[in-house]
Amino acid sequence: MQLNISKIGVKIVINSPFLYTNMVSPLKIEDDLSKTPSFWIGDAQKGNEILQGIFNWDEIKELEELEELGLECPWDHKKPSHSWLEYAHSFEWIYDVRATSTSISQERSVDWVEKWLKKYEKVKQPIWRSDIVARRLSSWLANFNYITSNMNKRANDAFIDSISMHIGHLIFTNSHDCTTEQQKLTAKRGLIIGLLASNNKTVDVKFHLNEFYQILEDNLNGDGMNKFRNIPVQVSFAKDAFMVQSMLNKLSINAPDSLNDSIVKILSVLKVFIYSDGSFAHFAGAGGSLHYLKQILNRYARKIYNTTKLEETGFYNVIAGKTQVLFDCSNRSETIYDDAGILSFEMNHAKQRIFANCGYYKNLDTPMYNACKNTAAHNTITVNNYNALSIGNRSRITKVKGSLINDKGWSLLQGSHDGFEKITNSLLKRVIAINENGTEIIGEDSFERLVGIHDITSRFHLHPDVKVSILSSKHEAMLQVGKQGWKFKIEGGKLSLQPSFFVDAQGNSRKTNQLVFETKSISQYVTMRWHISLQ
């Protein structure tokens, strides 16, 4: 055992399962554990895939196709990735399996729970990290009757003992083994649900509720975005807050107005990043299925508000006619962010995605995970193929400014950053103007007082559904999106068509194209103008 004392309190790390078991006694549970609400309706299609032994869940793709491994149980996978392992042991997939409404689904779920109880009864990281424990506990409690209805008494008793041990573990660790605020909030969520479900009287649940509210409040900007400018974190916050409020509502316990206000703000931000075709925008780590999030959004539909500016965070959302343009001017100087796509934009029209950043992989163990973070994977500018900021460390901090103004029927998006100042001695400025009908978009990317000769590239990644051809002038391209055509035109420089990729909602990488606008700085002033118009 290691004992660490810091400003945040006492942190205890237990290396001995025997010592842990003697220090963390299972709580005596006499109450009905089935009172926890079933928070979600699962995805039956995913459930059927899981029952077929295809464990590529939650858009986390393994390097080899798992169905070829011949697995009969998730716990048979010998070399899972970290992301895959965490989701497997969260048991959140059980909602999907349950949604198939078949007898085999219940039998399989019970079998996998029983095998887990036998194989993983000893405390071992990372599957016993507090946030994973919280996710597993919440899933078990929300599906308690579904799991236990066909269990024999011995298995049922072991299951309840494990639930009590999970609650005791969360009390004992008090989230000190969590390394991020997202993990801490999830750990608190699981502890609160466990205490309320077991009707435990020995621990003050109000204390943990207040800590939950405080963590949530401390990690939200004034505009409702989390301070890490990360959409997966935002979704996690939304789920945690919704689950706590749902549990309180089920037990007729009044939640403070601040919790409801926080949920509405969180969801209103997320709505900005969800397009009319029902998919996530490719910004700030966003991606994957919206199946569960949509259920929360629907429940709060009347309270969620529309916004065009997340000024504190630095995102601007223009809707003109049937066209939507989302622009990233978020300031990376405050923390470490997941991508270098500064001043990138995406464009949609009439539920058709046209210009889209490449997207994000959830599997941390693949080369594509890092490739998606590069500036070149976004609809923005690179200089000499350098990233606009240092990914994964703070050795090169980039300052960003942005604004949105309306002028004579045009929406003007303006942004700048100093990410290339060290090599060019100049700020990069980008202006995007959209007319009120959304049929014309004019862009300008510029540098002033450059030093040296540089290769400057502005990239425009296309959605896979867009057909494209370069015209004979070599300065124009025609885009075909369904029955509609758009013309893309540049001034100066060279326009070419190059291969690209697009990560879809299922986590698959699809082949697509990108329009690449290139020029070379031969003077102190470089201006790259481009024009998009509906034909």
Helices and strands as residue ranges (DSSP letters): E 2-6, E 9-13, H 17-23, G 33-35, H 44-51, G 57-59, G 66-69, G 74-76, H 82-90, H 94-99, H 103-119, H 130-142, H 144-148, H 153-173, H 181-198, H 205-218, H 231-250, H 257-272, H 291-299, E 309-310, E 315-320, E 323-328, E 345-349, E 352-355, H 367-371, G 375-377, E 381-383, E 400-407, E 410-417, H 421-424, E 428-435, E 440-447, E 455-461, E 467-470, E 476-481, E 484-491, E 494-503, E 509-520, E 526-534
